[in-house]
Structures are given as structure tokens and as C-alpha cells.
Amino acid sequence: MTSSEWLVHPNRSELGPDKPGRNGHYRGLRDPRVRLPVETCEARVTLPRKMSRLADHDGAATFSGASWLFVVGAARTFARTHTEVEDVPPPFGFKDGGKWWWWDDTTSEESILDGPDAAGYVQEYLERLFPGMPITLSESQ
């Protein structure tokens, strides 16, 4: 089985009552050797008062994940959904044909997020997503 194939147990797709072994009941198989990624990258954006219903208890929106790509993706989705920023930048970056393509129309052979300036690139992108809002980045290892 390849990583793109999915197997569905027949009992999981049958119509009928919602009971164990059928319709929505599942049990995850956890391999004790597999370690889940630790959230190491975090961006906190202090939201304006008018957005307080979307904020954490301290008035900020927190985006965190195992990589900066995940963080900026979550932040971009939030910005598109909840802010009035008209010029939302394109997605931060992606790899295609062995080359990285970045939101600012630049390309590179290696990911800019693998270098020492990664947080600076993320900061610049988030400032475009959340203009005038204080942003704090942190990364733990």
C-alpha cells in the first residue's frame, strides 16, 4: 500500500445505526514507535479590540505548529476569513519541480525556512497579513 492509497473497512461505510464497528466509530491505531511532531514554531498576533471575540484570553491569536510553513498557512487562512485586508498575499511558499516558489515572486533551490533568517521571512509575511498588529515569533527546539 502506498501513502496515497486508503483502505476502508466495509463496516465503516455501511448505512445503519451508529454503534461500534459501524458509521463513524473508529479506533486509531497508534504505533508506539511513531512520535508525533512537537509544535516548535509559534506566531502570536495581538488583535484589535473589535476582533476580541476571536482572540485568546490575552487578546492575541496564536498560530503554532511543527513548521513555519504550517504557521503561515494557518495565519493566512485566519486573515482571509476574519480580517478586512484587501491585498492578502499569496500562499507563503511551495516546492514544484525541485524549485521553491515564494509569496514575494522569488524562487530558490533550498527552502528559505531552513536558514538562519527563517523567522525574518515569516515576520515580513505576517506583517502583510496583519498590518499594524503587533507580532511575536518564537521557536523552540
N, C-alpha and C positions, 0 to 999 in steps of 0.2 A: 504494500500500500504506500503510495506517495503522500507527501504532505498536502496535496491538493484534492485527495480523494476523501470522501466522507462515507462512513458506513452507518446505516440507521437500522436499529433492531426493529423487527416487524411490530412488536408490541408497542413501540414508541410512536407509531404512526397510525394505529387503529383508532377508529371512532369508538366512543363508548364512555363509560363513567370514568371520572378522574380518580383513579386508585393506583396504588403501587404497581409498577410494571407497565403502565399504560399512560397515554395522554399527559405529557408534561412531567411525569415523575421520572426522575433520573438520579443516578448517583455518580458523582465524579470519581474517576479512577485517578488516584494520586500516586505517582511513583515517588517513593521516598528519596530516590537519588536525584530527582529533579528539583532544583532550587528556583523559586520564583525570583524575578529581578527585584532588587531593592530600589525604592524610589530615592534617587540621589540628586535630581535636579528640581529646583523649585523657583517659581516666579510668583511674587506677591504684588498685586496691583491695588493701590488704595483707590477705591471707587468714590465718586462724588456722592453727596448726601441723597440725591434723587434716585440713586441706584442702591440704596442701603438694603433694600429687601433681597438683593442678590449677593450681599456681602457676608463674610464670616462675622463673628461677634466683634471683631476689631475693625470692621469697615473695609476689609480688603477681600479681593478674590484671589484664591490660591490655586495655582496650576502646578502640579508636581508629577513626576514620572521617572522612569529609568533612563530617559534620554532627553536632550534638549529638543529633538525633533518632536517627541510626544508633547512636551510642554508647549511649544509654539503652536502645534496643531490644535490643542485644546483651547489655548488662548484665542486663536483666530476664530474658532467656532463660536466661542463666547462673544467675541467682539462683533461678529456678523449678526448674531442673534439678539444681543442686548444693548448695543451702542448705536449711536447715530452717525458714526464715522462713515462718510460717503466714499472715501477712497481707501477701502480696505486693501492692503497689499495682497499680491498672490500668495499661495502657499509658500512656506519658508524655503523648502528645497526638496529635490528628489533626484534619484540616480536613474539614468537612462542611457543605454548603450555604453556603459563604462565611464560615463562622464556625469558629474554633479551639476545640476542646474539650480540656480539660486533666485530668490524672490527679487533681487535687485538687477536682474538680467545679466549676471555674471555666471561663469562656469569654472569648474576646477576638476582636476583629476582625482584629488583627495578631498574628503569632506572637510569643510572649514570648521566643523564642530569637533574635529579630532585634534585641533591645535590649541595653543595657549590662549588664543583670542576668542574662543568659542562664546564665552559669556558676553563679550562686547558685541558680537554679531546678534546674539539673542536680544540684548538690551536695545540695540538700534531698531530691530524689527518690532519689539513690543512698544517702543515709543511711537511708532507709526500706527500701531493698533489702538493704543490708548493715549492719545495726545493730551499732554498736560496733567496726566495722572502719575503720581509717584510710583516707581517700580523698584523692587528689591529682588535681586537674584541671589541664590545660594546653591552650592553644590557640595555634597558630602561624598566621601569615598570609603 
